[in-house]
Amino acid sequence: MTLRIDEIILFPLITEKAVGMIERENKISFVVNKLATKPEIKNAVETVHKVKVEGIKVINDTKGRKKAIVKLGKEFKAEELATKLGVI
């Protein structure tokens, strides 16, 4: 079963650690659908937010959520995307 693009990214994650990654590592975190795969997450982030994704790490946290830590390409700034999303 494939997910629609609007079903993959649930919301951006706002924690102290996530904000630190935005500033230091050009990474932004999202809570994603549990059924989403890395290629689906990459496609959704690139399509919805008009950025280039360099890499993705997926983590299942202790709260039962699936988190995607997305590293953006050098030509894009995670801070700009976070500001657009209202994260910072």
Backbone torsions as a table, in degrees:
resi	resn	phi	psi	omega
1	MET	NA	125.1	177.7
2	THR	-98.9	146.5	-179.2
3	LEU	-93.3	149.4	172.4
4	ARG	-74.7	154.4	-178.2
5	ILE	-55.7	-38.8	-177.7
6	ASP	-74.5	-6.5	178.3
7	GLU	-97.5	-10.1	-171.8
8	ILE	-82.5	-56.7	-178.9
9	ILE	-88.0	120.3	180.0
10	LEU	-87.6	-53.0	176.8
11	PHE	-166.9	157.6	176.4
12	PRO	-72.6	149.0	-178.7
13	LEU	-96.8	128.8	-177.8
14	ILE	-119.5	98.3	172.8
15	THR	-132.6	168.4	178.7
16	GLU	-60.1	-41.5	179.5
17	LYS	-65.3	-42.2	-179.4
18	ALA	-63.4	-41.7	178.9
19	VAL	-65.4	-37.3	177.0
20	GLY	-62.6	-40.4	178.9
21	MET	-66.9	-34.8	177.8
22	ILE	-60.7	-47.7	-175.2
23	GLU	-73.0	-42.4	-172.0
24	ARG	-92.0	-37.4	-168.3
25	GLU	-116.3	2.5	-178.2
26	ASN	59.1	39.8	178.9
27	LYS	-119.8	146.3	177.0
28	ILE	-130.9	142.7	-174.9
29	SER	-108.3	141.5	176.7
30	PHE	-131.7	148.6	166.5
31	VAL	-90.7	129.4	-174.4
32	VAL	-122.7	167.2	177.0
33	ASN	-60.9	137.8	-177.6
34	LYS	-61.9	-23.6	-178.2
35	LEU	-89.5	-7.1	-176.0
36	ALA	-71.8	139.7	176.4
37	THR	-97.8	165.9	178.7
38	LYS	-56.4	-47.1	179.3
39	PRO	-62.1	-36.1	178.6
40	GLU	-67.3	-41.0	179.2
41	ILE	-64.6	-44.8	179.6
42	LYS	-59.2	-48.2	179.9
43	ASN	-60.9	-43.4	-178.8
44	ALA	-63.9	-45.3	-179.5
45	VAL	-63.9	-45.5	-179.4
46	GLU	-64.6	-40.2	-177.3
47	THR	-73.1	-49.2	-175.0
48	VAL	-71.2	-42.3	-173.1
49	HIS	-102.6	0.1	176.0
50	LYS	55.7	49.5	177.9
51	VAL	-129.1	169.6	175.5
52	LYS	-105.2	128.4	-179.3
53	VAL	-97.7	128.1	179.8
54	GLU	-90.1	-35.4	-179.3
55	GLY	-167.1	160.5	-179.2
56	ILE	-137.8	135.8	169.4
57	LYS	-116.4	136.0	-179.6
58	VAL	-115.9	133.0	-178.1
59	ILE	-133.6	136.1	170.0
60	ASN	-95.8	118.3	-175.8
61	ASP	-89.5	176.8	-176.1
62	THR	-71.6	-13.8	178.3
63	LYS	-89.5	5.2	178.1
64	GLY	83.4	12.9	179.3
65	ARG	-98.1	155.6	173.5
66	LYS	-104.9	121.0	-178.7
67	LYS	-108.5	140.7	174.9
68	ALA	-116.9	123.0	175.0
69	ILE	-101.1	114.2	-170.9
70	VAL	-107.3	120.7	175.2
71	LYS	-92.6	123.3	-178.7
72	LEU	-85.8	155.0	175.7
73	GLY	-62.5	157.1	-175.0
74	LYS	-58.9	-28.5	-178.0
75	GLU	-77.7	-6.2	179.3
76	PHE	-117.9	146.8	-178.6
77	LYS	-109.8	125.2	178.2
78	ALA	-61.9	-33.2	179.4
79	GLU	-62.3	-40.8	178.9
80	GLU	-64.9	-43.4	178.6
81	LEU	-65.1	-42.3	179.5
82	ALA	-62.7	-40.1	177.6
83	THR	-64.4	-42.6	178.5
84	LYS	-61.9	-35.5	-179.6
85	LEU	-83.0	-8.9	-179.5
86	GLY	80.7	19.3	-179.3
87	VAL	-76.9	-44.2	178.1
88	ILE	-129.8	NA	NA
